């Protein structure tokens, strides 16, 4: 610290004595050990010790320093526990602290314009705010339903790591899951109808992202349209318009989202929102597109 006068010589002397006393204990503890650089403890020893400690005491039990290095099923169980804990701390406990907010756990549906039913309970309000999130919008692809596919909730609930995965859609969600499963060790192929990823982002950022995903082993098929999906033995075959076929363990569909409004009543006649994308923010109420 500057500007507070000369140091207290007596205090400094006492501190040096304490330092030498503790240093002597540490020297005795480390005597006879082998070091990385020379015969003394150096910065590289601290760096390696930190890595070794992290390997021997991993934060997550699903990751270990000895084979098997990664346990997918255990990782999914740890993920579920983390999410449950985060929901409890960030939502339930926070909302419980508000006198005029009630948490009701259940599936809601409209009983009338201003009344919502949750089980046997009816809740009435002057205004109803719909914040139900989104769900995957599945297109009509020949054989997709019969062959089976995953959306993001099912992908996060898997108990076995697929050896290979085809991701239909190169948007933010598709790329996130491509990165997740590639890091887990799966062979991942992303099929994208456009000629580039994330056309709403800066091209240099997108190119850097694509580079890192390719470093993870992710394969990209641009300007490709899926024409059909079928089962072949125990695997899935994805047929592309170009004539190419991709064999994989599973297919993850992530090429479109729509409002999770299945429980809402049919929309009344009026101006529509106009399909996918952001809703107009002009303050006028509109029926939700179902």
C-alpha positions in Angstrom: 0.0 0.0 0.0 1.3 3.5 -0.8 1.0 6.7 1.1 0.5 5.3 4.5 4.0 5.9 5.9 7.0 3.6 6.5 6.5 -0.1 7.4 6.5 -1.2 11.0 9.9 -2.8 11.4 8.9 -4.8 14.5 5.8 -6.3 12.7 7.8 -7.1 9.6 10.5 -8.9 11.7 7.8 -11.0 13.5 6.2 -11.8 10.2 9.5 -13.0 8.7 10.0 -15.3 11.7 6.5 -16.8 11.2 7.2 -17.3 7.5 10.5 -19.1 8.2 8.9 -21.3 10.8 6.1 -22.5 8.4 8.6 -22.7 5.5 10.8 -25.1 7.6 7.8 -27.4 8.2 7.0 -27.4 4.4 10.6 -28.0 3.5 10.7 -31.0 5.8 7.5 -32.4 4.3 8.9 -32.0 0.7 12.4 -33.3 1.4 13.5 -36.1 -0.9 10.8 -35.5 -3.5 11.5 -35.3 -7.2 10.7 -32.2 -9.1 10.0 -31.4 -12.8 12.7 -28.8 -13.4 15.6 -29.1 -10.9 16.0 -29.9 -7.2 13.5 -27.3 -6.0 9.8 -26.7 -6.1 9.0 -24.5 -9.1 5.9 -23.1 -10.9 5.6 -26.1 -13.3 5.2 -28.4 -10.3 2.2 -26.3 -9.1 0.7 -26.4 -12.6 0.9 -30.2 -12.9 -0.2 -30.7 -9.3 -3.4 -28.7 -10.0 -4.2 -30.9 -13.1 -3.5 -34.1 -11.2 -5.7 -33.0 -8.3 -8.5 -32.3 -10.8 -8.1 -35.7 -12.4 -8.0 -37.6 -9.1 -10.9 -35.5 -7.6 -13.2 -34.7 -10.6 -16.1 -32.4 -10.0 -18.5 -34.9 -11.7 -18.5 -38.6 -10.8 -19.2 -39.5 -14.4 -15.7 -38.3 -15.4 -12.7 -40.3 -14.1 -8.9 -40.4 -14.8 -8.9 -44.1 -15.4 -11.0 -46.2 -17.9 -13.8 -45.9 -18.5 -13.0 -42.2 -18.8 -16.6 -41.1 -19.3 -19.9 -42.7 -18.1 -22.8 -41.3 -20.2 -25.6 -42.8 -18.1 -24.0 -41.4 -14.9 -23.5 -38.0 -16.5 -27.3 -37.9 -17.5 -28.2 -38.7 -13.9 -25.9 -35.9 -12.6 -27.4 -33.5 -15.1 -30.9 -34.3 -13.8 -29.8 -33.6 -10.2 -28.2 -30.3 -11.2 -31.3 -29.2 -13.1 -33.6 -30.2 -10.2 -31.3 -28.3 -7.7 -31.2 -25.2 -10.0 -35.0 -25.2 -10.4 -35.4 -25.4 -6.6 -33.0 -22.6 -5.9 -33.7 -20.3 -8.8 -37.5 -20.7 -9.1 -39.3 -22.4 -6.2 -37.3 -20.8 -3.4 -37.3 -17.4 -5.0 -41.0 -17.4 -5.8 -41.8 -18.6 -2.3 -40.3 -15.4 -1.0 -43.0 -13.3 -2.7 -46.2 -12.8 -0.7 -48.4 -12.4 -3.8 -47.0 -15.2 -6.0 -48.2 -18.8 -5.8 -46.4 -21.8 -7.3 -48.8 -24.4 -8.7 -47.3 -27.5 -10.2 -49.5 -29.1 -12.9 -50.7 -29.0 -16.5 -52.9 -26.0 -17.2 -55.7 -25.6 -19.8 -58.1 -22.8 -20.5 -61.6 -23.3 -19.1 -62.8 -20.0 -20.5 -61.2 -16.8 -21.7 -60.0 -15.7 -18.2 -60.2 -19.0 -16.3 -57.4 -21.6 -16.3 -57.9 -25.1 -14.9 -55.1 -27.1 -13.2 -56.4 -30.5 -12.2 -59.6 -29.8 -10.2 -58.5 -26.3 -9.4 -59.7 -23.2 -11.3 -57.8 -20.0 -11.3 -59.3 -16.7 -12.6 -57.5 -13.5 -13.6 -58.1 -10.3 -15.4 -55.2 -11.0 -17.7 -53.5 -14.3 -18.6 -49.9 -14.3 -19.6 -48.9 -17.3 -21.7 -45.3 -18.2 -21.3 -45.3 -21.9 -22.1 -42.1 -21.9 -24.2 -41.7 -23.7 -27.5 -41.6 -27.2 -28.9 -40.1 -28.8 -32.1 -42.1 -28.3 -35.2 -41.9 -31.6 -37.1 -42.4 -31.5 -40.9 -43.9 -34.3 -43.0 -40.8 -36.3 -44.0 -41.5 -39.7 -45.4 -40.8 -42.5 -42.9 -39.5 -40.1 -40.1 -42.3 -41.0 -37.7 -42.0 -44.8 -38.4 -38.2 -44.8 -38.1 -38.2 -42.7 -35.0 -36.4 -39.5 -34.1 -35.3 -37.4 -31.1 -36.1 -33.8 -30.2 -34.0 -31.9 -27.7 -36.0 -33.2 -24.6 -35.6 -36.8 -25.6 -31.9 -36.3 -26.4 -31.3 -35.0 -22.9 -33.1 -38.1 -21.5 -31.0 -40.7 -23.2 -29.4 -43.3 -21.0 -27.1 -44.7 -23.7 -24.7 -42.7 -25.8 -25.4 -43.3 -29.5 -22.4 -44.1 -31.6 -23.6 -41.9 -34.4 -26.1 -39.1 -34.7 -27.7 -37.2 -37.6 -28.8 -33.7 -36.7 -31.4 -32.3 -39.1 -31.0 -28.5 -38.9 -28.0 -26.3 -38.4 -29.6 -23.7 -36.2 -28.5 -22.7 -32.7 -30.2 -25.7 -31.1 -28.9 -28.2 -33.6 -25.4 -27.0 -33.3 -25.5 -27.1 -29.5 -26.5 -30.7 -29.6 -24.0 -31.5 -32.3 -21.3 -30.1 -30.1 -22.6 -31.9 -27.0 -22.7 -35.4 -28.6 -19.4 -34.9 -30.5 -17.7 -34.1 -27.2 -19.2 -37.2 -25.7 -17.6 -39.2 -28.5 -20.5 -39.8 -31.0 -20.0 -39.4 -34.8 -22.2 -36.4 -35.7 -23.4 -35.2 -39.1 -25.4 -32.0 -39.4 -27.7 -31.6 -42.4 -28.6 -28.0 -43.3 -30.7 -26.8 -46.2 -28.9 -23.4 -46.5 -25.4 -22.9 -47.8 -24.1 -21.6 -44.4 -24.7 -21.8 -40.7 -26.5 -19.1 -38.6 -27.0 -16.6 -41.4 -28.1 -14.0 -38.8 -24.6 -14.0 -37.2 -21.3 -12.4 -38.2 -19.6 -14.6 -40.8 -16.2 -14.6 -39.0 -17.8 -15.9 -35.8 -19.7 -18.5 -37.8 -16.5 -19.6 -39.6 -14.7 -20.0 -36.2 -17.6 -22.0 -34.8 -17.6 -24.3 -37.8 -13.9 -24.8 -37.6 -14.1 -25.8 -33.9 -17.0 -28.2 -34.6 -15.0 -29.8 -37.4 -12.1 -30.2 -35.0 -14.5 -32.2 -32.8 -15.3 -34.4 -35.8 -18.6 -32.9 -36.8 -19.4 -33.4 -40.5 -21.6 -30.8 -42.4 -23.9 -31.4 -45.4 -24.9 -28.0 -46.7 -27.6 -27.3 -49.4 -29.2 -30.7 -48.6 -32.8 -31.6 -48.1 -34.0 -34.7 -46.4 -36.4 -36.7 -48.6 -37.0 -39.8 -46.4 -35.9 -41.6 -43.3 -36.0 -45.4 -42.9 -34.9 -48.2 -40.6 -32.2 -50.6 -41.8 -31.7 -53.4 -39.4 -31.2 -51.6 -36.1 -29.9 -48.3 -37.6 -31.5 -45.3 -39.3 -30.9 -44.3 -42.9 -31.4 -40.6 -43.8 -32.0 -40.1 -47.5 -30.9 -36.7 -49.0 -32.2 -35.1 -52.2 -28.7 -35.3 -53.7 -28.9 -39.1 -53.5 -26.6 -39.4 -50.6 -27.5 -41.7 -47.7 -26.4 -41.3 -44.1 -26.4 -44.3 -41.7 -26.7 -43.5 -38.0 -27.8 -44.7 -34.6 -30.4 -42.0 -34.2 -31.8 -38.9 -35.9 -32.2 -35.6 -33.9 -34.7 -33.2 -35.5 -34.0 -29.5 -34.6 -35.0 -27.5 -37.7 -38.0 -25.6 -36.4 -39.8 -24.4 -33.3 -43.4 -23.5 -32.6 -45.3 -22.3 -29.5 -46.2 -25.0 -27.0 -49.8 -24.0 -27.1 -51.6 -27.4 -27.5 -53.8 -26.7 -24.4 -55.1 -23.4 -25.7 -58.5 -23.0 -27.3 -58.7 -22.5 -31.0 -57.8 -19.0 -32.1 -60.6 -16.6 -32.8 -60.9 -14.9 -36.2 -58.6 -11.9 -36.5 -55.1 -10.9 -37.7 -52.7 -13.8 -37.5 -49.1 -13.7 -36.3 -47.7 -14.8 -39.7 -46.0 -18.1 -39.0 -42.7 -18.8 -37.3 -40.4 -16.0 -36.1 -40.8 -13.1 -33.6 -44.3 -11.8 -33.0 -45.1 -8.1 -33.7 -44.6 -5.9 -30.7 -47.1 -3.1 -31.4 -49.2 -3.7 -28.3 -52.2 -5.1 -30.1 -53.4 -8.6 -28.9 -53.3 -11.4 -31.5 -54.4 -15.0 -31.3 -51.6 -17.5 -31.0 -50.8 -19.5 -34.2 -51.6 -23.1 -33.4 
